[in-house]
Amino acid sequence: MTRRGATTTQERILACLPYLLPLLTVIPFGNFLFGQFPPLRWIFFPIFLLVPIYYGGGGGISIIPLLVFIGLIVGVVRNTRIRHLIRYNAMQALLVGFALALIRNLLMLMNIVNNDVIAPTLGGTQFEAGLLIIVFFDVVFLGTVGMVGYSVAQTLRGHHAEVPVISDAAYAQTRD
């Protein structure tokens, strides 16, 4: 059983690391914002360095996201020897990443985006896409970055980040 008492600074930082997963998944949704505001790229520069590694794979099949998912589920979320704060945040990050992957796959299924790091297929350049697509991508990107920022801030304080539907599902999976 895990203890739910006070956590150390090291445990709080470890609990923040799984939030790299949703950031890696949402970066392609920010293509329109990165094109309109080039200095925004510098804020996410470390994430841009990890994207080719995370999505790298042979023959167009990226196995690393699957391995990360399985590793976090088996090694962190289901491991009762790890503190609850770390397991809870890992599960919450996995759920957000899963939701983003689902959105991406639905957009690919509807032929709105292609597989090349979800570049819009509605025109030759990314700015020829329809206004609705641009707004949708921006909302998904900004909403995810805001949720990750809030969750990391709460975790660094030693609190559980309460995101409406996702937190309930994460807590149900990490209940002792």
C-alpha positions in Angstrom: 0.0 0.0 0.0 1.1 3.5 -0.7 1.2 6.2 1.8 -0.8 9.4 1.1 1.0 11.6 3.5 3.5 14.4 2.7 5.6 14.0 -0.4 9.2 14.9 -1.0 10.3 17.3 -3.7 11.7 14.4 -5.7 8.4 12.6 -5.7 6.6 15.8 -6.9 9.0 16.2 -9.8 8.6 12.5 -10.7 4.9 12.9 -10.6 5.2 15.8 -13.2 7.2 13.7 -15.7 4.3 11.8 -17.2 2.8 15.1 -18.4 5.4 15.0 -21.2 3.2 12.4 -22.9 0.3 14.8 -23.5 2.7 17.5 -24.6 4.3 15.3 -27.1 0.9 14.2 -28.4 -0.5 17.8 -28.7 2.5 19.5 -30.3 1.3 18.8 -33.9 -2.1 20.5 -33.0 -0.1 23.7 -32.4 1.2 24.0 -36.0 -1.1 26.9 -36.8 -0.2 28.8 -33.6 3.5 28.1 -34.2 3.2 29.5 -37.7 1.4 32.7 -36.5 3.6 33.2 -33.4 7.2 32.0 -34.2 8.6 33.0 -30.7 6.1 30.4 -29.3 8.4 27.7 -30.8 11.1 28.6 -28.3 8.9 27.9 -25.3 8.3 24.4 -26.6 11.8 23.8 -28.0 12.7 21.0 -25.6 9.5 19.2 -26.6 10.3 19.6 -30.3 13.6 17.8 -29.6 11.7 14.8 -28.1 9.1 14.6 -30.9 11.3 12.7 -33.5 12.4 10.3 -30.8 8.9 9.7 -29.6 7.3 9.2 -33.0 10.3 7.6 -34.6 9.8 4.1 -35.8 10.5 1.8 -38.7 8.3 1.7 -41.7 5.9 4.4 -40.5 4.9 2.3 -37.5 5.7 4.1 -34.3 6.2 1.6 -31.5 7.6 4.0 -28.9 4.2 5.5 -27.8 2.8 2.0 -27.3 5.9 1.0 -25.2 5.6 4.1 -23.2 1.9 3.5 -22.6 2.5 -0.1 -21.5 5.4 0.9 -19.4 3.5 3.5 -17.5 0.5 1.3 -17.0 2.4 -1.7 -15.8 5.4 0.0 -14.2 3.8 3.0 -12.5 0.0 3.0 -12.4 -0.5 -0.7 -11.3 2.5 -0.7 -8.9 1.2 -0.1 -5.4 4.6 0.4 -4.0 4.8 3.8 -5.7 3.2 6.8 -4.0 -0.4 7.6 -5.0 0.5 11.1 -6.3 2.9 9.7 -8.9 0.5 6.9 -10.0 -2.5 9.3 -10.1 -0.6 11.8 -12.3 0.7 9.1 -14.6 -2.8 7.8 -15.1 -4.2 11.3 -15.7 -1.5 12.0 -18.2 -2.2 8.7 -20.0 -5.9 9.5 -20.2 -5.2 12.9 -21.7 -2.7 11.4 -24.2 -5.2 8.7 -25.1 -8.0 11.3 -25.7 -5.6 13.3 -28.0 -4.6 10.2 -29.9 -8.3 9.4 -30.4 -9.0 12.9 -31.7 -6.1 12.6 -34.1 -7.2 9.2 -35.4 -10.8 10.5 -35.9 -9.5 13.4 -37.9 -7.4 11.1 -40.0 -10.4 8.8 -40.5 -12.5 11.7 -41.7 -9.6 12.7 -44.0 -9.2 16.1 -42.4 -5.6 15.5 -41.6 -3.0 13.1 -43.0 -0.4 11.0 -41.1 2.5 13.4 -41.6 2.4 14.7 -38.0 -1.2 15.7 -38.6 -0.6 18.2 -41.3 -4.0 19.4 -42.7 -4.8 18.0 -46.1 -7.3 20.8 -47.0 -4.7 22.7 -49.0 -1.0 23.0 -50.0 0.1 24.9 -46.9 -1.1 24.8 -43.3 -2.7 28.2 -43.6 -5.0 27.2 -46.4 -7.1 25.1 -44.1 -10.5 26.2 -43.1 -11.1 28.5 -40.2 -13.0 25.8 -38.3 -10.1 23.4 -38.5 -7.6 26.1 -37.4 -9.8 27.1 -34.4 -10.3 23.5 -33.5 -6.6 22.8 -33.5 -5.8 25.9 -31.5 -8.5 25.1 -28.9 -7.2 21.5 -28.5 -3.6 22.7 -28.2 -4.3 25.6 -25.8 -6.7 23.5 -23.7 -4.2 20.7 -23.4 -1.3 23.0 -22.6 -3.4 24.8 -20.0 -4.5 21.5 -18.4 -0.9 20.3 -18.3 0.3 23.6 -16.8 -2.4 23.5 -14.1 -1.7 19.8 -13.3 2.0 20.4 -13.1 1.5 23.4 -10.8 -0.8 21.5 -8.5 1.5 18.5 -8.4 4.5 20.6 -7.5 2.5 22.0 -4.6 1.8 18.4 -3.6 -1.9 18.4 -4.4 -3.9 16.3 -6.8 -5.0 18.2 -9.9 -8.7 18.0 -10.3 -9.6 18.0 -14.0 -13.4 17.3 -14.2 -13.9 14.0 -16.0 -10.3 12.8 -16.3 -9.5 13.1 -12.5 -12.4 10.8 -11.7 -11.3 8.2 -14.1 -7.6 8.5 -13.0 -8.6 8.2 -9.3 -10.8 5.1 -10.1 -7.8 3.4 -11.7 -5.3 4.2 -8.9 -7.6 3.5 -5.9 -5.8 1.4 -3.3 
